[in-house]
Amino acid sequence: MNNRGAQNKGFTLVELIVTIVLVGILSSLGGRLISRPIEGYIDLERRTELVDQAQVAVARMRRDIRSALPNSIRISSDGKRLEMLHVVDGGRYRREVASDGSGDILSFTYADVTFEALGGLAHPTDIRVGDMVVVYNLAATGTVANAYYSASGTGAATMNRKPLLAYDGASHIITLDAGSYPYPFSSPYQRFFIVDGAITYMLSSGQLTRHAGYSFSNTQYAPAAGGGDVVAKNIVLADSSFSYDSGTAGRSGLVTVQLALEKEGERITVLNQMHVDNAP
């Protein structure tokens, strides 16, 4: 059979080059269409992580601040440390005996070591021997009506906190460790608070930390770098701070927390304000 009339099938070198160029262009365009959504997803994931860190940190601080002893919040001069005394329980003390003469009042004329908690304590399992029973706290500095203040001898006469020795759940009687002086001031609302210690939040380069379990004093606590529990990472120190407005007799105090977090070029800033009940 004669096949000379049949045409040879194939492609030329020019066609091959054109095809390669077109495939390269299409691949480049396709890569851009795919890479942009992927980059956006990664950026969104990073921002979400930062926001989640900030929200968890603020929620942790809000819980502690709401449990702070009235008038115990203090901020360092640089706005990088926030300290408070943590309340685990409290109530109202008996001021007058019942009509039948029963009831253990809290006296402010001598060093009374027992008194009745009206209605008992709400969380008796949370208190421990050695916790501090505070009455009428008015300040976070100074020597008068300041639960941070510690003294001995005649200086103890202005202290408004005493160590808890025991609590009887049946009679609602609180026993204090023996002291030489009575509480200096009574509370207009017969309130007392049981404090288990102090808490400090500290902003440092790269992180926000929480510190507890230390001996508090009249001087604000300054934690050593590298200690405490890490509450948030990626903190931008220069743009993060604490501030506090103590309020007035008719207005709550206000804690303002500003946190700036940054990671791999993504940055967020969270501003949160928390009301503080300072009625002692």
VENLINQUI-V598816 format. One record per residue. RES is the residue in one letter. PHI is phi in degrees with one decimal (999 if undefined). OMEGA is omega as a letter, one per 30 degrees, with the letter a starting at -180 (NA if undefined). D_LAST is the distance of its C-alpha to the last C-alpha in Angstrom with 2 decimals. Layout:
res=RES phi=PHI omega=OMEGA d_last=D_LAST
res=RES phi=PHI omega=OMEGA d_last=D_LAST
This chain:
res=M phi=999 omega=a d_last=115.02
res=N phi=-96.7 omega=a d_last=114.50
res=N phi=-107.5 omega=a d_last=110.78
res=R phi=-65.8 omega=a d_last=111.39
res=G phi=-80.4 omega=a d_last=110.14
res=A phi=-74.0 omega=l d_last=106.65
res=Q phi=-88.6 omega=l d_last=103.90
res=N phi=-73.1 omega=l d_last=101.75
res=K phi=-96.7 omega=a d_last=98.02
res=G phi=160.3 omega=l d_last=95.20
res=F phi=-143.1 omega=a d_last=93.24
res=T phi=-89.9 omega=l d_last=93.82
res=L phi=-64.8 omega=l d_last=91.85
res=V phi=-63.4 omega=l d_last=90.66
res=E phi=-62.0 omega=l d_last=89.27
res=L phi=-63.5 omega=a d_last=87.43
res=I phi=-64.6 omega=l d_last=85.82
res=V phi=-60.8 omega=l d_last=84.80
res=T phi=-62.7 omega=l d_last=83.27
res=I phi=-62.5 omega=a d_last=81.27
res=V phi=-63.7 omega=a d_last=79.99
res=L phi=-63.4 omega=l d_last=78.96
res=V phi=-62.8 omega=l d_last=77.23
res=G phi=-64.0 omega=l d_last=75.33
res=I phi=-64.3 omega=l d_last=74.20
res=L phi=-63.3 omega=l d_last=73.08
res=S phi=-64.7 omega=l d_last=71.24
res=S phi=-63.7 omega=l d_last=69.45
res=L phi=-64.7 omega=l d_last=68.37
res=G phi=-65.5 omega=l d_last=67.32
res=G phi=-63.4 omega=l d_last=65.31
res=R phi=-66.1 omega=l d_last=63.37
res=L phi=-64.0 omega=a d_last=62.72
res=I phi=-86.3 omega=a d_last=61.31
res=S phi=-68.3 omega=a d_last=59.47
res=R phi=-61.3 omega=l d_last=57.40
res=P phi=-61.8 omega=l d_last=55.65
res=I phi=-65.6 omega=l d_last=55.15
res=E phi=-63.0 omega=l d_last=53.60
res=G phi=-63.4 omega=l d_last=51.36
res=Y phi=-64.5 omega=l d_last=50.27
res=I phi=-64.5 omega=l d_last=49.47
res=D phi=-62.4 omega=l d_last=47.49
res=L phi=-64.1 omega=l d_last=45.53
res=E phi=-62.6 omega=l d_last=44.84
res=R phi=-66.4 omega=l d_last=43.56
res=R phi=-63.7 omega=l d_last=41.26
res=T phi=-61.7 omega=l d_last=39.98
res=E phi=-62.8 omega=a d_last=39.24
res=L phi=-66.6 omega=l d_last=37.23
res=V phi=-62.4 omega=l d_last=35.26
res=D phi=-62.9 omega=l d_last=34.58
res=Q phi=-58.6 omega=a d_last=33.35
res=A phi=-63.9 omega=a d_last=30.97
res=Q phi=-65.8 omega=l d_last=29.62
res=V phi=-64.8 omega=l d_last=29.09
res=A phi=-62.8 omega=a d_last=27.30
res=V phi=-64.9 omega=l d_last=24.95
res=A phi=-64.0 omega=l d_last=24.30
res=R phi=-65.5 omega=l d_last=23.53
res=M phi=-67.2 omega=a d_last=21.04
res=R phi=-60.5 omega=l d_last=19.39
res=R phi=-61.9 omega=l d_last=18.94
res=D phi=-69.8 omega=a d_last=17.25
res=I phi=-65.3 omega=l d_last=15.04
res=R phi=-67.2 omega=l d_last=13.83
res=S phi=-100.8 omega=a d_last=12.98
res=A phi=-79.5 omega=l d_last=11.22
res=L phi=-61.2 omega=l d_last=8.18
res=P phi=-51.5 omega=l d_last=5.66
res=N phi=62.9 omega=l d_last=7.69
res=S phi=-108.6 omega=a d_last=10.30
res=I phi=-77.8 omega=l d_last=13.02
res=R phi=-143.2 omega=a d_last=16.01
res=I phi=-117.9 omega=l d_last=19.55
res=S phi=-67.9 omega=a d_last=22.77
res=S phi=-62.3 omega=l d_last=24.95
res=D phi=-88.8 omega=l d_last=27.47
res=G phi=73.8 omega=a d_last=25.07
res=K phi=-107.1 omega=l d_last=26.35
res=R phi=-130.5 omega=l d_last=23.52
res=L phi=-123.0 omega=a d_last=20.02
res=E phi=-126.0 omega=l d_last=17.77
res=M phi=-155.6 omega=l d_last=14.49
res=L phi=-99.4 omega=a d_last=13.19
res=H phi=-94.0 omega=a d_last=14.03
res=V phi=-91.4 omega=l d_last=12.27
res=V phi=-103.3 omega=l d_last=15.10
res=D phi=-166.4 omega=a d_last=13.67
res=G phi=173.0 omega=a d_last=11.15
res=G phi=173.0 omega=l d_last=11.15
res=R phi=-121.2 omega=l d_last=11.07
res=Y phi=-88.3 omega=l d_last=12.94
res=R phi=-76.3 omega=a d_last=15.92
res=R phi=-102.2 omega=a d_last=15.83
res=E phi=-133.5 omega=l d_last=19.45
res=V phi=-74.9 omega=l d_last=22.56
res=A phi=-70.6 omega=a d_last=24.48
res=S phi=-61.6 omega=l d_last=27.56
res=D phi=-90.4 omega=l d_last=29.78
res=G phi=88.2 omega=a d_last=27.98
res=S phi=-85.9 omega=l d_last=26.58
res=G phi=106.3 omega=a d_last=23.13
res=D phi=-103.7 omega=a d_last=21.46
res=I phi=-81.6 omega=l d_last=18.67
res=L phi=-97.1 omega=a d_last=16.24
res=S phi=-91.0 omega=l d_last=17.66
res=F phi=-112.5 omega=l d_last=16.29
res=T phi=-102.5 omega=l d_last=19.87
res=Y phi=-148.0 omega=a d_last=21.31
res=A phi=-77.3 omega=a d_last=20.71
res=D phi=-70.2 omega=a d_last=20.01
res=V phi=-115.2 omega=l d_last=20.58
res=T phi=-137.7 omega=l d_last=20.31
res=F phi=-159.2 omega=a d_last=18.19
res=E phi=-95.3 omega=l d_last=18.34
res=A phi=-89.1 omega=a d_last=16.01
res=L phi=-62.7 omega=a d_last=16.66
res=G phi=81.0 omega=l d_last=18.58
res=G phi=78.9 omega=l d_last=18.51
res=L phi=-93.0 omega=a d_last=17.14
res=A phi=-78.3 omega=a d_last=17.83
res=H phi=-133.3 omega=a d_last=19.27
res=P phi=-63.1 omega=a d_last=20.61
res=T phi=-74.7 omega=a d_last=23.30
res=D phi=-88.4 omega=a d_last=20.96
res=I phi=-89.3 omega=a d_last=19.66
res=R phi=-135.2 omega=l d_last=21.89
res=V phi=-60.1 omega=a d_last=22.71
res=G phi=101.2 omega=l d_last=21.23
res=D phi=-61.2 omega=a d_last=17.95
res=M phi=-98.5 omega=l d_last=15.05
res=V phi=-97.6 omega=a d_last=12.72
res=V phi=-112.0 omega=l d_last=9.51
res=V phi=-126.2 omega=l d_last=7.56
res=Y phi=58.1 omega=l d_last=5.04
res=N phi=-86.9 omega=a d_last=5.80
res=L phi=-116.0 omega=a d_last=6.94
res=A phi=-152.1 omega=l d_last=10.08
res=A phi=-108.5 omega=l d_last=12.48
res=T phi=-140.5 omega=l d_last=15.38
res=G phi=89.2 omega=a d_last=16.65
res=T phi=-111.4 omega=a d_last=16.76
res=V phi=-118.7 omega=l d_last=13.95
res=A phi=52.3 omega=l d_last=10.29
res=N phi=-127.8 omega=a d_last=11.39
res=A phi=-68.5 omega=l d_last=11.60
res=Y phi=-73.6 omega=a d_last=14.81
res=Y phi=-71.8 omega=l d_last=16.49
res=S phi=-125.6 omega=l d_last=19.23
res=A phi=-157.9 omega=l d_last=21.64
res=S phi=-130.6 omega=a d_last=24.20
res=G phi=67.0 omega=a d_last=25.87
res=T phi=-66.1 omega=l d_last=24.56
res=G phi=-65.1 omega=a d_last=22.25
res=A phi=-72.5 omega=a d_last=20.15
res=A phi=-65.7 omega=l d_last=19.12
res=T phi=-100.1 omega=a d_last=16.18
res=M phi=-71.8 omega=a d_last=14.96
res=N phi=-110.2 omega=l d_last=11.61
res=R phi=-135.4 omega=l d_last=12.97
res=K phi=-139.3 omega=a d_last=16.02
res=P phi=-69.2 omega=l d_last=18.41
res=L phi=-78.6 omega=l d_last=18.82
res=L phi=-104.5 omega=a d_last=22.37
res=A phi=-163.5 omega=l d_last=22.86
res=Y phi=-138.9 omega=l d_last=21.74
res=D phi=-100.9 omega=a d_last=24.17
res=G phi=-66.3 omega=a d_last=24.07
res=A phi=-78.6 omega=a d_last=26.41
res=S phi=-94.9 omega=a d_last=24.71
res=H phi=64.1 omega=a d_last=21.10
res=I phi=-91.5 omega=l d_last=21.00
res=I phi=-100.5 omega=l d_last=18.99
res=T phi=-109.7 omega=a d_last=20.90
res=L phi=-98.7 omega=l d_last=19.60
res=D phi=-64.3 omega=a d_last=22.01
res=A phi=-55.4 omega=l d_last=23.47
res=G phi=-135.2 omega=a d_last=22.01
res=S phi=-89.5 omega=a d_last=23.32
res=Y phi=-132.3 omega=l d_last=20.27
res=P phi=-77.0 omega=l d_last=17.50
res=Y phi=-61.3 omega=a d_last=13.80
res=P phi=-70.9 omega=a d_last=13.76
res=F phi=-136.4 omega=l d_last=10.95
res=S phi=-88.5 omega=l d_last=9.93
res=S phi=-90.4 omega=l d_last=6.83
res=P phi=-59.2 omega=a d_last=8.27
res=Y phi=-108.3 omega=l d_last=7.87
res=Q phi=59.4 omega=a d_last=9.01
res=R phi=-90.0 omega=l d_last=6.77
res=F phi=-137.8 omega=a d_last=7.99
res=F phi=-130.2 omega=l d_last=8.80
res=I phi=-107.8 omega=a d_last=12.37
res=V phi=-109.9 omega=l d_last=13.33
res=D phi=-99.2 omega=l d_last=17.04
res=G phi=154.6 omega=a d_last=17.50
res=A phi=-107.7 omega=l d_last=17.41
res=I phi=-132.3 omega=l d_last=19.12
res=T phi=-126.3 omega=l d_last=21.12
res=Y phi=-105.3 omega=a d_last=23.13
res=M phi=-127.0 omega=l d_last=26.11
res=L phi=-92.4 omega=l d_last=28.75
res=S phi=-138.1 omega=a d_last=32.20
res=S phi=-64.5 omega=l d_last=35.73
res=G phi=96.0 omega=a d_last=36.46
res=Q phi=-161.0 omega=l d_last=33.30
res=L phi=-114.6 omega=a d_last=29.55
res=T phi=-121.9 omega=l d_last=28.37
res=R phi=-116.7 omega=a d_last=25.37
res=H phi=-124.5 omega=l d_last=24.80
res=A phi=-149.9 omega=l d_last=23.00
res=G phi=80.9 omega=l d_last=23.82
res=Y phi=-108.0 omega=l d_last=23.89
res=S phi=-82.9 omega=a d_last=22.57
res=F phi=-84.0 omega=a d_last=19.75
res=S phi=-147.6 omega=a d_last=19.85
res=N phi=-66.5 omega=l d_last=18.84
res=T phi=-91.8 omega=a d_last=21.46
res=Q phi=-61.0 omega=a d_last=20.86
res=Y phi=-67.9 omega=l d_last=22.93
res=A phi=-123.3 omega=a d_last=26.26
res=P phi=-63.4 omega=l d_last=27.97
res=A phi=-75.0 omega=l d_last=31.74
res=A phi=-63.7 omega=l d_last=33.72
res=G phi=92.7 omega=l d_last=34.95
res=G phi=-97.8 omega=l d_last=32.21
res=G phi=78.6 omega=l d_last=29.48
res=D phi=-95.1 omega=a d_last=29.84
res=V phi=-75.2 omega=l d_last=31.41
res=V phi=-97.3 omega=l d_last=29.46
res=A phi=-151.5 omega=l d_last=31.89
res=K phi=-111.0 omega=l d_last=35.21
res=N phi=61.7 omega=a d_last=37.28
res=I phi=-75.9 omega=l d_last=34.49
res=V phi=-93.2 omega=a d_last=35.78
res=L phi=-60.5 omega=a d_last=33.76
res=A phi=-61.9 omega=a d_last=34.76
res=D phi=-111.5 omega=l d_last=33.42
res=S phi=-120.1 omega=a d_last=30.21
res=S phi=-164.9 omega=l d_last=26.88
res=F phi=-117.1 omega=l d_last=23.07
res=S phi=-145.7 omega=a d_last=21.19
res=Y phi=-147.9 omega=l d_last=17.64
res=D phi=-112.9 omega=a d_last=16.43
res=S phi=-69.4 omega=l d_last=12.85
res=G phi=78.4 omega=a d_last=13.06
res=T phi=-134.4 omega=l d_last=12.10
res=A phi=-62.8 omega=a d_last=10.07
res=G phi=-106.7 omega=a d_last=12.42
res=R phi=-142.3 omega=a d_last=12.98
res=S phi=-66.8 omega=l d_last=11.66
res=G phi=-72.5 omega=a d_last=12.41
res=L phi=-140.8 omega=l d_last=15.82
res=V phi=-100.4 omega=l d_last=17.52
res=T phi=-111.4 omega=l d_last=21.31
res=V phi=-117.7 omega=l d_last=23.63
res=Q phi=-118.2 omega=a d_last=27.35
res=L phi=-121.9 omega=l d_last=29.78
res=A phi=-112.4 omega=l d_last=33.54
res=L phi=-123.9 omega=a d_last=35.83
res=E phi=-142.8 omega=l d_last=39.59
res=K phi=-149.5 omega=l d_last=42.38
res=E phi=50.9 omega=l d_last=46.13
res=G phi=89.6 omega=l d_last=45.90
res=E phi=-88.0 omega=a d_last=43.47
res=R phi=-140.7 omega=l d_last=40.16
res=I phi=-133.1 omega=l d_last=37.04
res=T phi=-131.6 omega=a d_last=33.81
res=V phi=-116.5 omega=l d_last=30.61
res=L phi=-119.7 omega=a d_last=27.75
res=N phi=-135.8 omega=l d_last=24.54
res=Q phi=-117.9 omega=a d_last=21.24
res=M phi=-127.3 omega=l d_last=18.04
res=H phi=-78.9 omega=a d_last=15.01
res=V phi=-124.3 omega=l d_last=11.54
res=D phi=-81.5 omega=a d_last=8.55
res=N phi=-102.7 omega=l d_last=5.98
res=A phi=-72.9 omega=a d_last=3.82
res=P phi=-84.0 omega=NA d_last=0.00
